[in-house]
Amino acid sequence: MSFAGACLIFETLYNNDGSVKLRGITSMKVFKQLMMTVIAAVALLSGLSATAQADTHTDFISRLSRPVMQASKKYHLYGSVMMAQAALESDWGTSELAAQANNYFGVKGDYEGQSVTLPTSEEGSNGLMVGTVAQFKAYPTLAASINDYAQVLRDGTTWNPFLYQEAWRENATSYVSATKTLASSYATDSSYSEKLNHIIETYDLQRFDQATTNKDDADHTVKITPGVTYATYKGHATVKNGDVKIYDSVPGPTGHAKVIDSAKLANHNVQIVQRGIIKNTQTIWYQIKIGQTTGWVQLTDLLNLKTR
């Protein structure tokens, strides 16, 4: 039997005794029309689904734009990469980790003592995904998650504070270089960089990098030192009398930053805008500002430290 002969649409008819009989009523022409209608309906639904997904992704990017811009400027990172990582790691904000713990980057450990334990999967040495359970940081807000992750990229690990340094803006020539670094140092997924690059290109996330170029970046006196944990600190203090050293950045493990003349600051009240703690020594430094002078001084050189 030919395909045309087999493709009949039936209507239900009844015999005089009430039993059912079927009669073929429709030709191939009507069948084709019906199939075209079905295909058109499926295409319409697919189009609506794609549009809804695009709208959802656009809303996600819009919601994260401000905190990503702020964190990428503060820590001198690629905003495009941070946004793409947030999308990939949290499945555009729909993952259980994002919903339960505001954790958009899959950062493990605890945040101010708060964490959640959830199942996860990691790529093994054979290239296959292996299920496991891990403890992840639980954040009070989305902004806290973004800011903490940016600090993770700057601080590295306790055994290697320079682990992610090739992803920093001053070291990576482009977002492609940054994603390549993270693929080898942050993720276990062998196609991690390709996935990030695809998201960046699809949603034109390079615009976040253009908006945070060096000429528009955060205060240039805020020079990031590896191995230092930074936090915003709003307050004021008095600079003690005597020989006080003020630096243009927190002195790092490989040497001292340039010392700024500070004689005029003795006994003066100064504004404090940021705190930095050297991780291996737990030495505390504060970034101070008075007039046009900005720099970093050690806690021991300040008196009457108060938070606003």
N, C-alpha and C positions, 0 to 999 in steps of 0.2 A: 504494500500500500504506500502511495506517495505521501509526503508530509502534508500536502494540501488536502488530500483526502482524509487524513487523520485529524486535522485541526478543525473540528466542528464544535460549535457552541450549542448547548442543548437548552431547550425550555421544557418545563414540566407540564404534561397533559394528563388527563384522567380518562380512563375507560368508563363505559356506562355503569359498570358494577363498582366503580370507585377505586379500582386499582390504578397504579401509576404506570404511565408509559412515557417514553422519552422520544422526542422527535428532533432530529438535527435541523436547525433553522438557519444557520449562519454560514456564510461563505468565508473564504480566506480574507477577503477585503475587510469584512467587519472585524475579524480576528486581528488583523494588522492595525486597524484603527484603535482597538482596545489596547493592544500592546504599546502603541505610541503614547496613548494616554497614561498608561502605567509608568512608562519610562520618563515621561515629562514630569509626572508627580514625584518620582524618585529623585530626579535631577533638582527639582524645586526644593525638596526637603534637604538634599545634600547641600545646596547653596545656602539655605537658611542656617544649617548647622555650621557651615564654614564661616558664615557671617557672624553667628553668635560666638563662635570660638575666637574670631578675630577681635570682636568687641570685648570679650572677656580678657584677652591678652592685653589689649590696649588699656583697659581699666586697671589691670595689674601694674603695668608700667607707669601709668599716671599716679597710682597710689604710692608707689615706691620712689618716684622721681625725686622728691625733695630730700628725704633722708639719705638716698644714695648719693645725690649731688654733694650734700654736706659732708658725708663721711669720706667720699673720694677726694674732696678738696683738702680736708683736714689731714688725711693720711697719705696724700699724694699717690693715689691709685687710679686705675682706669675705671671710670664709672660704667662704661659699656660692659666690661667684664663682670663687675659686681652685679649689675642688673641681670645679665644672662645667667650667672651662677644662681641667683635667687630664683629665677624662673625654672631652671633645670633642676636644682636641688629640691625645690618645694612643689614641683609639678604645677607651676603657675599659682602657687598659694593654696592648692587643694590637698596637699599631703597631710597625713595624720600628725606629723611632727610640727608642721606649720600651724595647724588648727589647735593642737593641744598646748604647744609650748612657744609659739611665735618664733620658732627656729626655722629660718628660711635658707640656711646654708649647711645643714647637717653637721653642725659643730658639736663635737662630743665633749663630755665632761660635765661640769656644773657651773652655773652662773649665780654668784652670791648665794651659794648653797642650794640652789634649786636645779632639779633635773628630772627627766622622765626616761624610763627604760622602754624601748620599743624594738620590735624586730626590724632587721634591715638586711641588705644583701651586698656583697662585695665580690669583685672579680678575683678569682683565684689565679694561681700561676699557670693553670691550663686554659685560661681564657673563659672559663665557665663561671656563672654567678653562683655564689654559695650563701645560703641563708645563715644568719647569726642574730644575736641580740646585743644591743649596745646602750650605753647611758649617754643621753644627749642633754645639752644645756637647755634650760627652760627660762625664757625671757619674759619680762612683764609687758613689753611692748615690741612692736615691729621695729621701731627706731633703735631700740636697745640691741636687737639682733643684728641689724646692719652695722651699727657702730662697733659692736664687739667683734664682729667678723673682720672688719677693716683693721682693727687692732691686732687680731690674730695674724693677719698677713704681715703686719709690721713687726710684731714681737717674735714671730717664729715659734719655736718650741724651747723647752728648758734645756734641751741638749744641743740645739742649733738655732740661735736667734736670727740667723741669716738664711734660714731655709727657703723663704719666699722672696728674697731680695731681688731676684731677676724679674719678678712681676711688678716691681715698683715703677712708677712713672719715670724716675730718673735713670733707671737701668734698662727698661723695656722700650724698644724703639716704636712699638705699636701694640695694639691690643692683641694681635696675632702672636707676638712674642710672649705676652703675658699669659695667654691661654695655654701656650705650649709649656711654659714653666709649671703652671698649675696642674697640667695633665700628668706631669712626672712627679710632682711633690705633694699635691693635695688629694687627688682622686685615684681610685684603683681602676677606673673605667678606661680602657685603652683608647677609646674613641671620644674621650672627654673634650679635648680641644676642638675637634670637628663639630661636636654638638654645640659648644659655646659659640663658635664662629658662625654657625648657621643661624642661631638665634639673633646674634648681633647684626648680621647682614639682613635677615628677613625683616627685622623691626627697626632698622636704621638706628641702632643704639650708639653709633659713633658720635651722634649729636651730643651725648653726655660728655664725651672726651673733648669735643670742641668747646664746650661751655666751661671746661675746667682746665684750660691750657695754662701754662705757667704765668702768663701775663695777667690772668684773671684769678689766679689761685689764691689760696688763703694767705694770711700774713706771712711774708717771706722771712720774717724773723723766727717763725716756727719751723726750725729745721729738725727733721726727724732723725733721732739717733737710734740705731739698732740696739735691742736689748733693754729698751726703756718703755715702761707702760705709761701711757698718757691718759689724762682725764681732765675734763673741763673743771675749773675751780674758780668760782666767783667770790672774791673777798678783798681784804686789804690788810696791810701790815706796815710796820716801821722798820726801815733798814737800820741795823745797829751801827753804832759809831766805831770808827776805826777803819782798818784796811779790809774792805769787802771786795771780793772778786765777782764780777758779773760777766757771764759768758753769752755768746750769741746762740748757743744751743747747749743742751745737756752734755757735759763731757762724756765721751764714749769710751768703750773698753780698749780702743786702740790708740788713744791719745786725748789730749785736752783741746777743747774748742778755743777759739780766739777770745782773749780776755778784753772786755770793754772797760774803759776808764769809768770808775764809779765814785770818785771822791765826792761829787756833788750830791750823791744820794744819801749820805750819812744822816741819820736822824729824820729823814723825810718819810712821809706816809706815801705808800705806793699801792697801786691797784694790782691785784693778782688775777690773771686770766686763765692759767693752766697749771697743772701739776704733772710732774714726771718722776717716776720711781725707777731707779736702776735695779733691774731684777736680781742680778747676782749678788749685789751688796745691800739691797733695800735702802739705798741712800735716796732721800727725798729732795727734789728740786722744785722751785716754783718760777714760773715766767712772770716777771713783774713789768709794769708799765707806769711811767710818770712823764708827762709831757711827750716829747718826741723820742724819749729813751725807752727801749725795750730790751730785755735780756733775761737770763736765767741766773738765779742765786740759790745757794744751798739753804736748807731749812734753818741751819744753825746761824745764818747771817740775818735772820728776820726776828723781829720782836712783835708781841701783841697781835699775833696772827688771828684774824677773825673772818668768818664766813658771812656773806651778806644775807 
